[in-house]
Protein backbone atom coordinates (compact mmCIF):
# COMPACT_ATOMS: atom_id res chain seq x y z
CA UNK A 1 0.00 0.00 0.00
CA UNK A 2 1.38 3.43 -0.97
CA UNK A 3 2.36 6.07 1.57
CA UNK A 4 -0.53 8.39 0.61
CA UNK A 5 -3.05 5.55 1.04
CA UNK A 6 -2.35 5.21 4.78
CA UNK A 7 -4.62 6.84 7.37
CA UNK A 8 -2.16 6.36 10.25
CA UNK A 9 1.59 6.84 9.95
CA UNK A 10 4.37 6.58 12.50
CA UNK A 11 7.37 8.84 11.88
CA UNK A 12 10.30 7.47 13.85
CA UNK A 13 13.13 9.94 14.15
CA UNK A 14 16.71 8.83 13.58
CA UNK A 15 18.65 11.91 14.67
CA UNK A 16 22.39 12.24 14.55
CA UNK A 17 24.78 15.15 14.96
CA UNK A 18 24.22 16.54 11.44
CA UNK A 19 21.06 14.78 10.28
CA UNK A 20 17.39 14.71 11.15
CA UNK A 21 16.26 11.52 9.37
CA UNK A 22 13.04 9.57 9.88
CA UNK A 23 11.60 6.17 9.07
CA UNK A 24 7.91 6.33 8.10
CA UNK A 25 6.09 3.17 9.15
CA UNK A 26 2.57 1.83 9.25
CA UNK A 27 1.00 0.93 12.61
CA UNK A 28 2.39 -2.59 12.34
CA UNK A 29 5.95 -1.25 12.19
CA UNK A 30 6.51 -1.97 8.48
CA UNK A 31 8.64 0.78 6.93
CA UNK A 32 6.86 2.47 4.02
CA UNK A 33 9.27 5.33 3.33
CA UNK A 34 12.19 7.24 4.78
CA UNK A 35 13.12 10.88 5.19
CA UNK A 36 16.74 11.82 4.54
CA UNK A 37 18.57 15.02 5.34
CA UNK A 38 20.08 16.60 2.23
CA UNK A 39 22.43 19.53 1.62
CA UNK A 40 26.04 20.19 2.40
CA UNK A 41 27.63 19.32 5.71
CA UNK A 42 28.69 22.94 6.22
CA UNK A 43 25.12 24.18 5.71
CA UNK A 44 23.78 21.63 8.19
CA UNK A 45 26.54 22.37 10.68
CA UNK A 46 25.83 26.10 10.80
CA UNK A 47 22.14 26.30 9.87
CA UNK A 48 20.66 22.97 10.95
CA UNK A 49 18.78 20.52 8.73
CA UNK A 50 17.51 22.61 5.84
CA UNK A 51 16.61 20.17 3.03
CA UNK A 52 14.87 16.84 3.54
CA UNK A 53 13.65 14.29 0.99
CA UNK A 54 10.97 11.63 1.50
CA UNK A 55 11.86 8.45 -0.38
CA UNK A 56 9.33 5.72 -1.13
CA UNK A 57 10.79 2.60 -2.77
CA UNK A 58 13.99 4.60 -3.37
CA UNK A 59 12.25 7.37 -5.33
CA UNK A 60 11.68 10.92 -4.04
CA UNK A 61 7.99 11.61 -3.39
CA UNK A 62 8.25 14.75 -1.21
CA UNK A 63 10.83 17.42 -0.53
CA UNK A 64 10.87 19.76 2.45
CA UNK A 65 12.91 22.96 2.36
CA UNK A 66 13.66 25.33 5.22
CA UNK A 67 15.03 28.51 3.61
CA UNK A 68 16.85 30.98 5.81
CA UNK A 69 14.41 33.62 7.12
CA UNK A 70 16.25 36.57 8.60
CA UNK A 71 13.63 39.31 8.77
CA UNK A 72 10.44 37.28 8.43
CA UNK A 73 8.60 34.46 10.15
CA UNK A 74 10.01 30.94 9.84
CA UNK A 75 8.67 29.47 6.58
CA UNK A 76 9.02 25.99 5.08
CA UNK A 77 8.06 24.65 1.65
CA UNK A 78 6.80 21.19 0.74
CA UNK A 79 7.19 20.03 -2.87
CA UNK A 80 6.44 16.78 -4.65
CA UNK A 81 9.27 14.49 -5.75
CA UNK A 82 9.78 16.55 -8.93
CA UNK A 83 10.06 19.84 -7.05
CA UNK A 84 6.54 21.12 -7.85
CA UNK A 85 5.37 23.23 -4.85
CA UNK A 86 2.60 21.64 -2.79
CA UNK A 87 2.44 23.76 0.37
CA UNK A 88 3.99 26.60 2.31
CA UNK A 89 4.10 26.23 6.09
CA UNK A 90 4.57 29.38 8.19
CA UNK A 91 5.18 29.56 11.92
CA UNK A 92 2.72 32.01 13.45
CA UNK A 93 3.31 34.10 16.53
CA UNK A 94 1.60 32.63 19.57
CA UNK A 95 2.26 33.04 23.28
CA UNK A 96 0.63 30.05 24.95
CA UNK A 97 0.60 27.52 22.10
CA UNK A 98 2.32 26.61 18.86
CA UNK A 99 0.64 27.51 15.60
CA UNK A 100 1.43 26.92 11.96
CA UNK A 101 -0.37 28.12 8.85
CA UNK A 102 -0.36 25.57 6.01
CA UNK A 103 -1.19 27.06 2.59
CA UNK A 104 -1.65 24.43 -0.10
CA UNK A 105 -1.11 24.91 -3.83
CA UNK A 106 -4.83 24.28 -4.47
CA UNK A 107 -5.71 27.39 -2.42
CA UNK A 108 -6.70 25.52 0.76
CA UNK A 109 -5.50 26.96 4.06
CA UNK A 110 -5.09 24.73 7.11
CA UNK A 111 -4.25 25.65 10.69
CA UNK A 112 -1.99 23.53 12.85
CA UNK A 113 -2.34 24.26 16.56
CA UNK A 114 -0.72 22.47 19.44
CA UNK A 115 0.34 22.50 23.02
CA UNK A 116 3.14 24.72 24.22
CA UNK A 117 5.26 21.65 24.93
CA UNK A 118 4.69 20.26 21.43
CA UNK A 119 3.12 16.94 22.35
CA UNK A 120 -0.29 17.14 20.65
CA UNK A 121 -1.32 18.99 17.46
CA UNK A 122 -4.52 19.28 15.47
CA UNK A 123 -4.48 20.27 11.81
CA UNK A 124 -7.81 21.61 10.67
CA UNK A 125 -9.57 23.42 7.85
CA UNK A 126 -12.25 25.50 9.49
CA UNK A 127 -14.07 23.16 11.87
CA UNK A 128 -13.05 19.97 10.01
CA UNK A 129 -10.09 18.08 11.47
CA UNK A 130 -7.72 16.96 8.70
CA UNK A 131 -5.12 15.32 10.93
CA UNK A 132 -3.92 14.82 14.47
CA UNK A 133 -0.27 14.59 15.49
CA UNK A 134 1.02 13.18 18.77
CA UNK A 135 4.67 13.15 19.79
CA UNK A 136 5.56 10.08 21.81
CA UNK A 137 8.71 8.93 23.52
CA UNK A 138 10.42 6.40 21.29
CA UNK A 139 12.04 4.46 24.10
CA UNK A 140 14.84 5.26 26.51
CA UNK A 141 17.77 4.63 24.15
CA UNK A 142 16.15 6.66 21.34
CA UNK A 143 15.25 9.46 23.72
CA UNK A 144 18.84 9.68 24.94
CA UNK A 145 19.99 9.95 21.31
CA UNK A 146 17.44 12.71 20.60
CA UNK A 147 14.93 10.57 18.71
CA UNK A 148 11.19 11.11 18.85
CA UNK A 149 8.22 9.25 17.45
CA UNK A 150 5.29 11.08 15.88
CA UNK A 151 1.92 9.45 15.32
CA UNK A 152 0.08 11.06 12.39
CA UNK A 153 -3.64 10.25 12.07
CA UNK A 154 -5.14 11.44 8.79
CA UNK A 155 -8.81 11.92 7.93
CA UNK A 156 -9.78 9.10 5.51
CA UNK A 157 -11.11 11.47 2.84
CA UNK A 158 -7.95 13.63 2.50
CA UNK A 159 -6.62 13.94 -1.07
CA UNK A 160 -2.95 13.09 -1.77
CA UNK A 161 -1.93 16.78 -1.88
CA UNK A 162 -3.19 17.30 1.69
CA UNK A 163 -1.61 14.03 2.88
CA UNK A 164 1.79 15.11 1.57
CA UNK A 165 1.40 18.49 3.25
CA UNK A 166 0.53 16.75 6.56
CA UNK A 167 3.74 14.69 6.43
CA UNK A 168 5.65 17.91 5.73
CA UNK A 169 3.89 19.59 8.66
CA UNK A 170 5.00 16.85 11.08
CA UNK A 171 8.62 17.26 10.00
CA UNK A 172 8.24 21.06 10.26
CA UNK A 173 7.01 20.70 13.85
CA UNK A 174 10.15 18.75 14.65
CA UNK A 175 12.47 21.19 12.85
CA UNK A 176 10.96 24.16 14.71
CA UNK A 177 11.32 22.31 18.02
CA UNK A 178 14.98 21.57 17.21
CA UNK A 179 15.64 25.22 16.31
CA UNK A 180 14.01 26.45 19.50
CA UNK A 181 16.09 24.07 21.60
CA UNK A 182 19.28 25.59 20.10
CA UNK A 183 18.28 29.15 21.09
CA UNK A 184 20.08 30.04 24.33
CA UNK A 185 17.92 30.94 27.30
CA UNK A 186 18.41 34.62 28.15
CA UNK A 187 16.72 34.54 31.55
C-alpha positions as CSV (number, residue, x, y, z in Angstrom):
1,X,0.0,0.0,0.0
2,X,1.4,3.4,-1.0
3,X,2.4,6.1,1.6
4,X,-0.5,8.4,0.6
5,X,-3.0,5.5,1.0
6,X,-2.3,5.2,4.8
7,X,-4.6,6.8,7.4
8,X,-2.2,6.4,10.2
9,X,1.6,6.8,9.9
10,X,4.4,6.6,12.5
11,X,7.4,8.8,11.9
12,X,10.3,7.5,13.9
13,X,13.1,9.9,14.2
14,X,16.7,8.8,13.6
15,X,18.6,11.9,14.7
16,X,22.4,12.2,14.5
17,X,24.8,15.2,15.0
18,X,24.2,16.5,11.4
19,X,21.1,14.8,10.3
20,X,17.4,14.7,11.1
21,X,16.3,11.5,9.4
22,X,13.0,9.6,9.9
23,X,11.6,6.2,9.1
24,X,7.9,6.3,8.1
25,X,6.1,3.2,9.1
26,X,2.6,1.8,9.2
27,X,1.0,0.9,12.6
28,X,2.4,-2.6,12.3
29,X,5.9,-1.3,12.2
30,X,6.5,-2.0,8.5
31,X,8.6,0.8,6.9
32,X,6.9,2.5,4.0
33,X,9.3,5.3,3.3
34,X,12.2,7.2,4.8
35,X,13.1,10.9,5.2
36,X,16.7,11.8,4.5
37,X,18.6,15.0,5.3
38,X,20.1,16.6,2.2
39,X,22.4,19.5,1.6
40,X,26.0,20.2,2.4
41,X,27.6,19.3,5.7
42,X,28.7,22.9,6.2
43,X,25.1,24.2,5.7
44,X,23.8,21.6,8.2
45,X,26.5,22.4,10.7
46,X,25.8,26.1,10.8
47,X,22.1,26.3,9.9
48,X,20.7,23.0,10.9
49,X,18.8,20.5,8.7
50,X,17.5,22.6,5.8
51,X,16.6,20.2,3.0
52,X,14.9,16.8,3.5
53,X,13.7,14.3,1.0
54,X,11.0,11.6,1.5
55,X,11.9,8.5,-0.4
56,X,9.3,5.7,-1.1
57,X,10.8,2.6,-2.8
58,X,14.0,4.6,-3.4
59,X,12.2,7.4,-5.3
60,X,11.7,10.9,-4.0
61,X,8.0,11.6,-3.4
62,X,8.2,14.7,-1.2
63,X,10.8,17.4,-0.5
64,X,10.9,19.8,2.5
65,X,12.9,23.0,2.4
66,X,13.7,25.3,5.2
67,X,15.0,28.5,3.6
68,X,16.9,31.0,5.8
69,X,14.4,33.6,7.1
70,X,16.3,36.6,8.6
71,X,13.6,39.3,8.8
72,X,10.4,37.3,8.4
73,X,8.6,34.5,10.2
74,X,10.0,30.9,9.8
75,X,8.7,29.5,6.6
76,X,9.0,26.0,5.1
77,X,8.1,24.6,1.7
78,X,6.8,21.2,0.7
79,X,7.2,20.0,-2.9
80,X,6.4,16.8,-4.7
81,X,9.3,14.5,-5.8
82,X,9.8,16.5,-8.9
83,X,10.1,19.8,-7.1
84,X,6.5,21.1,-7.8
85,X,5.4,23.2,-4.8
86,X,2.6,21.6,-2.8
87,X,2.4,23.8,0.4
88,X,4.0,26.6,2.3
89,X,4.1,26.2,6.1
90,X,4.6,29.4,8.2
91,X,5.2,29.6,11.9
92,X,2.7,32.0,13.5
93,X,3.3,34.1,16.5
94,X,1.6,32.6,19.6
95,X,2.3,33.0,23.3
96,X,0.6,30.0,25.0
97,X,0.6,27.5,22.1
98,X,2.3,26.6,18.9
99,X,0.6,27.5,15.6
100,X,1.4,26.9,12.0
101,X,-0.4,28.1,8.8
102,X,-0.4,25.6,6.0
103,X,-1.2,27.1,2.6
104,X,-1.6,24.4,-0.1
105,X,-1.1,24.9,-3.8
106,X,-4.8,24.3,-4.5
107,X,-5.7,27.4,-2.4
108,X,-6.7,25.5,0.8
109,X,-5.5,27.0,4.1
110,X,-5.1,24.7,7.1
111,X,-4.3,25.6,10.7
112,X,-2.0,23.5,12.9
113,X,-2.3,24.3,16.6
114,X,-0.7,22.5,19.4
115,X,0.3,22.5,23.0
116,X,3.1,24.7,24.2
117,X,5.3,21.7,24.9
118,X,4.7,20.3,21.4
119,X,3.1,16.9,22.4
120,X,-0.3,17.1,20.6
121,X,-1.3,19.0,17.5
122,X,-4.5,19.3,15.5
123,X,-4.5,20.3,11.8
124,X,-7.8,21.6,10.7
125,X,-9.6,23.4,7.9
126,X,-12.3,25.5,9.5
127,X,-14.1,23.2,11.9
128,X,-13.1,20.0,10.0
129,X,-10.1,18.1,11.5
130,X,-7.7,17.0,8.7
131,X,-5.1,15.3,10.9
132,X,-3.9,14.8,14.5
133,X,-0.3,14.6,15.5
134,X,1.0,13.2,18.8
135,X,4.7,13.1,19.8
136,X,5.6,10.1,21.8
137,X,8.7,8.9,23.5
138,X,10.4,6.4,21.3
139,X,12.0,4.5,24.1
140,X,14.8,5.3,26.5
141,X,17.8,4.6,24.1
142,X,16.1,6.7,21.3
143,X,15.3,9.5,23.7
144,X,18.8,9.7,24.9
145,X,20.0,10.0,21.3
146,X,17.4,12.7,20.6
147,X,14.9,10.6,18.7
148,X,11.2,11.1,18.9
149,X,8.2,9.3,17.5
150,X,5.3,11.1,15.9
151,X,1.9,9.5,15.3
152,X,0.1,11.1,12.4
153,X,-3.6,10.2,12.1
154,X,-5.1,11.4,8.8
155,X,-8.8,11.9,7.9
156,X,-9.8,9.1,5.5
157,X,-11.1,11.5,2.8
158,X,-8.0,13.6,2.5
159,X,-6.6,13.9,-1.1
160,X,-2.9,13.1,-1.8
161,X,-1.9,16.8,-1.9
162,X,-3.2,17.3,1.7
163,X,-1.6,14.0,2.9
164,X,1.8,15.1,1.6
165,X,1.4,18.5,3.3
166,X,0.5,16.8,6.6
167,X,3.7,14.7,6.4
168,X,5.7,17.9,5.7
169,X,3.9,19.6,8.7
170,X,5.0,16.9,11.1
171,X,8.6,17.3,10.0
172,X,8.2,21.1,10.3
173,X,7.0,20.7,13.8
174,X,10.2,18.7,14.6
175,X,12.5,21.2,12.8
176,X,11.0,24.2,14.7
177,X,11.3,22.3,18.0
178,X,15.0,21.6,17.2
179,X,15.6,25.2,16.3
180,X,14.0,26.5,19.5
181,X,16.1,24.1,21.6
182,X,19.3,25.6,20.1
183,X,18.3,29.1,21.1
184,X,20.1,30.0,24.3
185,X,17.9,30.9,27.3
186,X,18.4,34.6,28.2
187,X,16.7,34.5,31.5
